[in-house]
């Protein structure tokens, strides 16, 4: 099977792709994650120019399919958008101020 990768202007050279991978891994590590062995192998192929990011995304989706969720807001095939639920504000009781009284100062 022959695959022709498609690269943007920012990922044309191996050095550019290596920098993109370093940034992605750094973001993941800053959130407490790390690259799986499968992802590390895909990154190596990406840096070498054998595959592109679309291929990586498709391969990760195949390797790690979405799992069922108990979240009642989830709808299959829909983007994960959670909108805030409106909450009615409780009226505040404020002290009445007599505006006819002279102010200090």
Secondary structure, DSSP 8 states (H G I E B T S, - for coil): --------GGGSSHHHHHHHHHHHHHHHHHTT----HHHHHHHHHHHHTSS-HHHHHHHHHHHS-------TT--TTS--------------------TTS----
